[in-house]
Amino acid sequence: MSDFQNVAVLGAGVIGASWTALFLASGRNVAVFDPAEGMETFVRDYVKTAWPTLTELGLVKAGAPGELSFHATAAEAVKSADFIQESVPERIKIKHALYAEIEPVLKTGAIVASSASGLPLSEMQAGWKNPSHFILGHPFNPPHLIPLVELMGNDQTATGVLEHAEKFYDLVGKVTIRVNREVPGHVANRLQAALWREAIHLVQIGAASVKDVDTAVWAGPGLRWAAMGPTMLFNLGGGPGGLESFCEKYTESFHRWWDDLGNPRLDAETAALLVEGVNEESQGSSQADLSNARDALITAMLKTTASLRRA
């Protein structure tokens, strides 16, 4: 199992299909299960579409986009798998029913990682007789493009499981972090939720348009955040004195800003305001065109920074 050659993907919507493309590109045998009608065609088409981007990023190590196998049951899909990425709908009854089906047929030592963004690990673990090899492996969308995976285990997780999962994700080109405490939204979703909350507030009070708030992010701090995280950046902002100097200099300013941050609700009126603004920003571009533009920009940034991060 050292190289996790056999992988299963359970749930083949946008997240599962994206995982499938990445795992195939790494040269692994990928077995897919999704009971919804038409999903095999959807997955195969998604993989074909993602393949040029994976090739451009240097993530295609072997294999071909059509080499996945699609299975009629989850049990059939996982029986030979060393690693299983579960991405079924985030309804606890669905997940528990799936776990009850696959647990009796799993290979000894096989790891099951859930892509869940909203369900607590402990709640999902309740669907297992033995949850020792079940962990959180939450990606950012789309997983074949965005490197981050948030890993979490707890006192029910067997020794070495998280380390083996880290090794697997590293082999397929991912960047992992550890979530050490069960909190709603894990880490990255909470960070983007905090930013979006203030973005919405600024639009609500008329401080800036949706377009200008978006521009302020991608043309300003977003560029720096793609290089380093906020605390390290502020460490650099402190000059020779580092973060200690920065905190001494700007504590009063940050306290004033924090005290003035908004607390909007995403009600119908607010949603309508945001929809109007984003429609103006998109200038008639289709969702497909916007997605392609996003992916092209992200791909270009990843290609540019890859060699620097390896150095």
C-alpha positions as a LaTeX table, in Angstrom:
\begin{tabular}{lrrr}
\hline
Residue & $x$ (\AA) & $y$ (\AA) & $z$ (\AA) \\
\hline
Met1 & 0.00 & 0.00 & 0.00 \\
Ser2 & 3.07 & 2.24 & 0.14 \\
Asp3 & 2.23 & 4.08 & $-3.07$ \\
Phe4 & $-1.57$ & 3.82 & $-2.77$ \\
Gln5 & $-1.83$ & 2.57 & $-6.34$ \\
Asn6 & $-5.52$ & 1.65 & $-6.13$ \\
Val7 & $-7.88$ & 4.52 & $-5.34$ \\
Ala8 & $-11.66$ & 4.76 & $-5.14$ \\
Val9 & $-13.81$ & 7.87 & $-5.49$ \\
Leu10 & $-17.29$ & 7.68 & $-3.96$ \\
Gly11 & $-19.58$ & 10.43 & $-5.18$ \\
Ala12 & $-18.80$ & 11.79 & $-8.62$ \\
Gly13 & $-20.26$ & 15.28 & $-8.70$ \\
Val14 & $-18.02$ & 18.27 & $-9.39$ \\
Ile15 & $-15.74$ & 17.52 & $-6.41$ \\
Gly16 & $-15.56$ & 13.77 & $-7.00$ \\
Ala17 & $-14.98$ & 14.17 & $-10.73$ \\
Ser18 & $-12.18$ & 16.63 & $-10.06$ \\
Trp19 & $-10.55$ & 14.21 & $-7.62$ \\
Thr20 & $-10.89$ & 11.47 & $-10.23$ \\
Ala21 & $-9.02$ & 13.54 & $-12.81$ \\
Leu22 & $-6.18$ & 14.26 & $-10.39$ \\
Phe23 & $-5.81$ & 10.65 & $-9.24$ \\
Leu24 & $-5.82$ & 9.37 & $-12.82$ \\
Ala25 & $-3.18$ & 11.91 & $-13.79$ \\
Ser26 & $-0.92$ & 10.58 & $-11.03$ \\
Gly27 & $-1.00$ & 7.16 & $-12.71$ \\
Arg28 & $-3.26$ & 5.43 & $-10.22$ \\
Asn29 & $-6.03$ & 2.94 & $-10.82$ \\
Val30 & $-9.25$ & 4.81 & $-10.05$ \\
Ala31 & $-12.59$ & 3.12 & $-9.33$ \\
Val32 & $-15.60$ & 5.45 & $-9.25$ \\
Phe33 & $-19.10$ & 5.06 & $-7.81$ \\
Asp34 & $-22.10$ & 7.36 & $-8.05$ \\
Pro35 & $-25.68$ & 6.05 & $-8.23$ \\
Ala36 & $-27.14$ & 9.05 & $-10.05$ \\
Glu37 & $-28.16$ & 8.62 & $-13.67$ \\
Gly38 & $-25.68$ & 9.83 & $-16.27$ \\
Met39 & $-22.77$ & 10.22 & $-13.87$ \\
Glu40 & $-20.34$ & 8.00 & $-15.73$ \\
Thr41 & $-20.65$ & 10.20 & $-18.81$ \\
Phe42 & $-20.32$ & 13.31 & $-16.65$ \\
Val43 & $-17.14$ & 12.06 & $-14.98$ \\
Arg44 & $-15.50$ & 10.95 & $-18.20$ \\
Asp45 & $-16.29$ & 14.29 & $-19.86$ \\
Tyr46 & $-15.01$ & 16.20 & $-16.82$ \\
Val47 & $-11.73$ & 14.28 & $-16.82$ \\
Lys48 & $-11.19$ & 14.92 & $-20.54$ \\
Thr49 & $-11.79$ & 18.63 & $-20.01$ \\
Ala50 & $-9.43$ & 18.80 & $-17.02$ \\
Trp51 & $-6.64$ & 16.78 & $-18.64$ \\
Pro52 & $-4.98$ & 19.62 & $-20.63$ \\
Thr53 & $-4.76$ & 21.74 & $-17.47$ \\
Leu54 & $-3.28$ & 18.84 & $-15.51$ \\
Thr55 & $-0.76$ & 18.31 & $-18.31$ \\
Glu56 & 0.14 & 22.01 & $-18.35$ \\
Leu57 & 0.76 & 21.92 & $-14.60$ \\
Gly58 & 3.02 & 18.88 & $-14.91$ \\
Leu59 & 0.65 & 16.71 & $-12.87$ \\
Val60 & 0.17 & 14.01 & $-15.51$ \\
Lys61 & 2.64 & 11.31 & $-14.51$ \\
Ala62 & 1.09 & 8.35 & $-16.32$ \\
Gly63 & $-2.22$ & 6.92 & $-17.39$ \\
Ala64 & $-4.85$ & 8.40 & $-19.64$ \\
Pro65 & $-8.16$ & 10.22 & $-19.06$ \\
Gly66 & $-10.28$ & 7.24 & $-20.11$ \\
Glu67 & $-8.71$ & 4.63 & $-17.83$ \\
Leu68 & $-11.08$ & 4.96 & $-14.87$ \\
Ser69 & $-13.49$ & 2.17 & $-13.98$ \\
Phe70 & $-17.11$ & 2.91 & $-13.02$ \\
His71 & $-18.96$ & 0.60 & $-10.64$ \\
Ala72 & $-22.59$ & $-0.16$ & $-9.84$ \\
Thr73 & $-22.07$ & $-0.28$ & $-6.06$ \\
Ala74 & $-19.83$ & 1.44 & $-3.56$ \\
Ala75 & $-18.75$ & $-1.91$ & $-2.15$ \\
Glu76 & $-17.55$ & $-3.03$ & $-5.56$ \\
Ala77 & $-15.63$ & 0.21 & $-6.09$ \\
Val78 & $-13.70$ & 0.05 & $-2.81$ \\
Lys79 & $-12.86$ & $-3.64$ & $-2.49$ \\
Ser80 & $-9.35$ & $-3.27$ & $-3.95$ \\
Ala81 & $-8.71$ & 0.33 & $-2.90$ \\
Asp82 & $-5.83$ & 1.45 & $-0.70$ \\
Phe83 & $-7.25$ & 4.97 & $-0.40$ \\
Ile84 & $-10.87$ & 6.07 & $-0.72$ \\
Gln85 & $-11.96$ & 9.68 & $-1.26$ \\
Glu86 & $-15.59$ & 10.07 & $-0.22$ \\
Ser87 & $-17.47$ & 13.01 & $-1.73$ \\
Val88 & $-21.14$ & 12.04 & $-1.50$ \\
Pro89 & $-23.81$ & 14.67 & $-0.63$ \\
Glu90 & $-23.46$ & 16.26 & 2.80 \\
Arg91 & $-26.44$ & 14.61 & 4.41 \\
Ile92 & $-25.45$ & 12.51 & 7.38 \\
Lys93 & $-27.92$ & 9.68 & 6.67 \\
Ile94 & $-26.48$ & 9.27 & 3.16 \\
Lys95 & $-22.94$ & 9.18 & 4.47 \\
His96 & $-23.73$ & 6.74 & 7.28 \\
Ala97 & $-25.52$ & 4.39 & 4.87 \\
Leu98 & $-22.49$ & 4.50 & 2.57 \\
Tyr99 & $-20.07$ & 3.76 & 5.41 \\
Ala100 & $-22.19$ & 0.80 & 6.54 \\
Glu101 & $-22.02$ & $-0.61$ & 3.01 \\
Ile102 & $-18.28$ & $-0.27$ & 2.47 \\
Glu103 & $-16.85$ & $-1.01$ & 5.93 \\
Pro104 & $-17.24$ & $-4.82$ & 5.72 \\
Val105 & $-15.36$ & $-5.05$ & 2.40 \\
Leu106 & $-12.50$ & $-2.59$ & 2.93 \\
Lys107 & $-8.94$ & $-3.87$ & 2.65 \\
Thr108 & $-7.07$ & $-4.02$ & 5.94 \\
Gly109 & $-5.42$ & $-0.66$ & 6.48 \\
Ala110 & $-7.34$ & 1.16 & 3.74 \\
Ile111 & $-7.85$ & 4.85 & 4.50 \\
Val112 & $-11.16$ & 6.60 & 3.87 \\
Ala113 & $-11.06$ & 10.41 & 3.66 \\
Ser114 & $-14.19$ & 12.54 & 3.47 \\
Ser115 & $-14.31$ & 15.71 & 1.39 \\
Ala116 & $-17.02$ & 17.10 & 3.69 \\
Ser117 & $-16.93$ & 20.85 & 4.23 \\
Gly118 & $-19.85$ & 21.25 & 6.63 \\
Leu119 & $-20.19$ & 18.07 & 8.70 \\
Pro120 & $-18.09$ & 17.49 & 11.83 \\
Leu121 & $-15.71$ & 14.54 & 11.76 \\
Ser122 & $-17.15$ & 13.17 & 15.00 \\
Glu123 & $-20.67$ & 13.12 & 13.55 \\
Met124 & $-19.49$ & 11.23 & 10.48 \\
Gln125 & $-17.46$ & 8.78 & 12.61 \\
Ala126 & $-20.70$ & 7.67 & 14.26 \\
Gly127 & $-21.52$ & 5.79 & 11.06 \\
Trp128 & $-18.57$ & 3.44 & 11.52 \\
Lys129 & $-18.16$ & 0.43 & 13.77 \\
Asn130 & $-14.43$ & 1.13 & 13.71 \\
Pro131 & $-13.58$ & 4.69 & 12.58 \\
Ser132 & $-9.83$ & 4.29 & 13.13 \\
His133 & $-9.00$ & 4.71 & 9.43 \\
Phe134 & $-11.64$ & 7.32 & 8.60 \\
Ile135 & $-10.46$ & 10.94 & 8.46 \\
Leu136 & $-11.33$ & 14.33 & 7.06 \\
Gly137 & $-9.62$ & 15.17 & 3.76 \\
His138 & $-11.34$ & 18.40 & 2.74 \\
Pro139 & $-10.24$ & 19.96 & $-0.57$ \\
Phe140 & $-10.76$ & 23.37 & $-2.09$ \\
Asn141 & $-12.74$ & 23.42 & $-5.33$ \\
Pro142 & $-11.66$ & 22.30 & $-7.86$ \\
Pro143 & $-9.39$ & 19.69 & $-6.22$ \\
His144 & $-7.43$ & 18.96 & $-9.39$ \\
Leu145 & $-6.38$ & 22.62 & $-9.51$ \\
Ile146 & $-6.27$ & 24.06 & $-5.97$ \\
Pro147 & $-3.52$ & 22.35 & $-3.92$ \\
Leu148 & $-4.97$ & 22.64 & $-0.41$ \\
Val149 & $-6.31$ & 19.67 & 1.56 \\
Glu150 & $-7.36$ & 20.06 & 5.20 \\
Leu151 & $-6.64$ & 16.91 & 7.21 \\
Met152 & $-8.20$ & 16.01 & 10.53 \\
Gly153 & $-8.28$ & 13.03 & 12.83 \\
Asn154 & $-8.98$ & 12.72 & 16.54 \\
Asp155 & $-8.56$ & 10.33 & 19.45 \\
Gln156 & $-10.40$ & 7.62 & 17.49 \\
Thr157 & $-7.91$ & 7.82 & 14.61 \\
Ala158 & $-5.25$ & 5.11 & 14.52 \\
Thr159 & $-1.60$ & 6.05 & 14.89 \\
Gly160 & 0.03 & 6.77 & 11.54 \\
Val161 & $-3.18$ & 7.21 & 9.52 \\
Leu162 & $-2.84$ & 10.97 & 9.12 \\
Glu163 & 0.83 & 10.59 & 8.22 \\
His164 & $-0.01$ & 8.01 & 5.55 \\
Ala165 & $-2.75$ & 10.29 & 4.20 \\
Glu166 & $-0.29$ & 13.18 & 4.04 \\
Lys167 & 2.08 & 10.99 & 2.06 \\
Phe168 & $-0.66$ & 10.02 & $-0.39$ \\
Tyr169 & $-1.81$ & 13.59 & $-0.95$ \\
Asp170 & 1.79 & 14.71 & $-1.41$ \\
Leu171 & 2.28 & 12.02 & $-4.06$ \\
Val172 & $-0.63$ & 13.41 & $-6.09$ \\
Gly173 & 0.55 & 17.01 & $-5.79$ \\
Lys174 & $-1.49$ & 18.33 & $-2.87$ \\
Val175 & $-0.52$ & 20.63 & 0.02 \\
Thr176 & $-1.89$ & 19.54 & 3.39 \\
Ile177 & $-2.57$ & 21.27 & 6.67 \\
Arg178 & $-3.72$ & 19.77 & 9.98 \\
Val179 & $-6.99$ & 20.85 & 11.59 \\
Asn180 & $-6.37$ & 20.26 & 15.30 \\
Arg181 & $-9.78$ & 21.19 & 16.68 \\
Glu182 & $-13.29$ & 20.49 & 15.40 \\
Val183 & $-14.72$ & 23.85 & 14.29 \\
Pro184 & $-17.52$ & 24.54 & 11.76 \\
Gly185 & $-16.05$ & 25.13 & 8.31 \\
His186 & $-12.59$ & 23.83 & 9.28 \\
Val187 & $-9.89$ & 26.48 & 8.55 \\
Ala188 & $-9.92$ & 27.80 & 4.99 \\
Asn189 & $-13.70$ & 28.12 & 4.69 \\
Arg190 & $-13.76$ & 30.15 & 7.90 \\
Leu191 & $-11.09$ & 32.46 & 6.52 \\
Gln192 & $-12.95$ & 33.08 & 3.28 \\
Ala193 & $-16.24$ & 33.42 & 5.16 \\
Ala194 & $-14.71$ & 36.18 & 7.30 \\
Leu195 & $-13.47$ & 38.03 & 4.24 \\
Trp196 & $-16.76$ & 37.64 & 2.36 \\
Arg197 & $-18.72$ & 38.88 & 5.37 \\
Glu198 & $-16.83$ & 42.17 & 5.29 \\
Ala199 & $-17.02$ & 42.32 & 1.48 \\
Ile200 & $-20.81$ & 42.08 & 1.73 \\
His201 & $-20.89$ & 44.71 & 4.47 \\
Leu202 & $-18.90$ & 47.16 & 2.34 \\
Val203 & $-21.36$ & 46.70 & $-0.53$ \\
Gln204 & $-24.36$ & 47.05 & 1.79 \\
Ile205 & $-23.24$ & 50.37 & 3.24 \\
Gly206 & $-22.30$ & 51.73 & $-0.18$ \\
Ala207 & $-18.57$ & 51.92 & 0.49 \\
Ala208 & $-17.80$ & 50.17 & $-2.81$ \\
Ser209 & $-19.46$ & 48.18 & $-5.59$ \\
Val210 & $-19.28$ & 44.40 & $-5.85$ \\
Lys211 & $-16.82$ & 44.77 & $-8.73$ \\
Asp212 & $-14.56$ & 47.16 & $-6.84$ \\
Val213 & $-14.55$ & 45.00 & $-3.72$ \\
Asp214 & $-13.60$ & 41.99 & $-5.86$ \\
Thr215 & $-10.92$ & 44.04 & $-7.59$ \\
Ala216 & $-9.57$ & 45.23 & $-4.25$ \\
Val217 & $-8.97$ & 41.59 & $-3.33$ \\
Trp218 & $-7.40$ & 40.18 & $-6.50$ \\
Ala219 & $-5.35$ & 43.29 & $-7.34$ \\
Gly220 & $-4.28$ & 43.91 & $-3.74$ \\
Pro221 & $-3.87$ & 41.54 & $-0.79$ \\
Gly222 & $-4.94$ & 38.51 & $-2.84$ \\
Leu223 & $-1.66$ & 38.66 & $-4.75$ \\
Arg224 & 0.32 & 38.66 & $-1.52$ \\
Trp225 & $-1.82$ & 35.91 & 0.02 \\
Ala226 & $-1.00$ & 33.68 & $-2.96$ \\
Ala227 & 2.64 & 34.03 & $-1.94$ \\
Met228 & 2.43 & 33.87 & 1.85 \\
Gly229 & $-0.18$ & 33.82 & 4.58 \\
Pro230 & $-1.33$ & 36.97 & 6.41 \\
Thr231 & 0.69 & 36.51 & 9.58 \\
Met232 & 3.96 & 35.94 & 7.72 \\
Leu233 & 3.23 & 38.93 & 5.49 \\
Phe234 & 2.67 & 41.16 & 8.51 \\
Asn235 & 5.89 & 39.75 & 9.97 \\
Leu236 & 7.64 & 41.09 & 6.88 \\
Gly237 & 5.68 & 44.33 & 7.20 \\
Gly238 & 7.33 & 44.89 & 10.56 \\
Gly239 & 10.73 & 45.29 & 8.92 \\
Pro240 & 13.81 & 44.23 & 10.89 \\
Gly241 & 11.70 & 44.02 & 14.05 \\
Gly242 & 9.36 & 41.49 & 12.47 \\
Leu243 & 5.89 & 40.72 & 13.78 \\
Glu244 & 6.63 & 42.05 & 17.25 \\
Ser245 & 7.39 & 45.47 & 15.80 \\
Phe246 & 4.36 & 45.31 & 13.50 \\
Cys247 & 2.02 & 44.55 & 16.41 \\
Glu248 & 3.46 & 47.38 & 18.50 \\
Lys249 & 3.01 & 49.81 & 15.62 \\
Tyr250 & $-0.42$ & 48.82 & 14.31 \\
Thr251 & $-2.35$ & 47.36 & 17.26 \\
Glu252 & $-4.48$ & 50.48 & 17.70 \\
Ser253 & $-5.31$ & 50.62 & 13.99 \\
Phe254 & $-6.35$ & 46.98 & 13.84 \\
His255 & $-8.47$ & 47.29 & 16.95 \\
Arg256 & $-10.26$ & 50.26 & 15.39 \\
Trp257 & $-10.85$ & 48.36 & 12.13 \\
Trp258 & $-12.00$ & 45.19 & 13.91 \\
Asp259 & $-14.45$ & 47.15 & 16.03 \\
Asp260 & $-15.99$ & 48.62 & 12.87 \\
Leu261 & $-16.34$ & 45.39 & 10.88 \\
Gly262 & $-19.86$ & 44.53 & 9.77 \\
Asn263 & $-22.09$ & 41.59 & 10.59 \\
Pro264 & $-24.45$ & 41.23 & 7.61 \\
Arg265 & $-27.02$ & 38.48 & 7.10 \\
Leu266 & $-27.30$ & 36.74 & 3.76 \\
Asp267 & $-31.04$ & 37.35 & 3.44 \\
Ala268 & $-33.03$ & 37.66 & 0.20 \\
Glu269 & $-32.47$ & 41.41 & $-0.06$ \\
Thr270 & $-28.73$ & 41.09 & 0.43 \\
Ala271 & $-28.49$ & 38.19 & $-2.02$ \\
Ala272 & $-30.36$ & 40.24 & $-4.64$ \\
Leu273 & $-27.94$ & 43.15 & $-4.14$ \\
Leu274 & $-24.95$ & 40.86 & $-4.62$ \\
Val275 & $-26.47$ & 39.14 & $-7.66$ \\
Glu276 & $-27.10$ & 42.50 & $-9.29$ \\
Gly277 & $-23.52$ & 43.53 & $-8.62$ \\
Val278 & $-21.91$ & 40.35 & $-9.87$ \\
Asn279 & $-24.04$ & 40.43 & $-13.02$ \\
Glu280 & $-22.73$ & 43.92 & $-13.71$ \\
Glu281 & $-19.20$ & 42.71 & $-13.03$ \\
Ser282 & $-19.45$ & 39.70 & $-15.35$ \\
Gln283 & $-20.70$ & 41.86 & $-18.26$ \\
Gly284 & $-22.71$ & 39.07 & $-19.84$ \\
Ser285 & $-20.02$ & 36.40 & $-19.68$ \\
Ser286 & $-21.36$ & 32.87 & $-19.26$ \\
Gln287 & $-20.58$ & 30.76 & $-16.21$ \\
Ala288 & $-18.45$ & 28.54 & $-18.44$ \\
Asp289 & $-16.46$ & 31.52 & $-19.72$ \\
Leu290 & $-15.92$ & 32.81 & $-16.19$ \\
Ser291 & $-14.85$ & 29.36 & $-14.98$ \\
Asn292 & $-12.40$ & 29.02 & $-17.86$ \\
Ala293 & $-10.94$ & 32.45 & $-17.12$ \\
Arg294 & $-10.57$ & 31.56 & $-13.43$ \\
Asp295 & $-8.86$ & 28.26 & $-14.21$ \\
Ala296 & $-6.51$ & 29.86 & $-16.75$ \\
Leu297 & $-5.41$ & 32.51 & $-14.24$ \\
Ile298 & $-4.93$ & 29.98 & $-11.44$ \\
Thr299 & $-3.01$ & 27.66 & $-13.76$ \\
Ala300 & $-0.71$ & 30.48 & $-14.84$ \\
Met301 & $-0.01$ & 31.44 & $-11.23$ \\
Leu302 & 0.64 & 27.84 & $-10.19$ \\
Lys303 & 3.04 & 27.31 & $-13.09$ \\
Thr304 & 4.92 & 30.49 & $-12.27$ \\
Thr305 & 5.30 & 29.75 & $-8.57$ \\
Ala306 & 5.94 & 25.99 & $-8.78$ \\
Ser307 & 9.68 & 26.19 & $-9.37$ \\
Leu308 & 10.11 & 28.83 & $-6.66$ \\
Arg309 & 8.30 & 26.73 & $-4.07$ \\
Arg310 & 10.41 & 23.69 & $-4.96$ \\
Ala311 & 13.63 & 25.67 & $-4.54$ \\
\hline
\end{tabular}
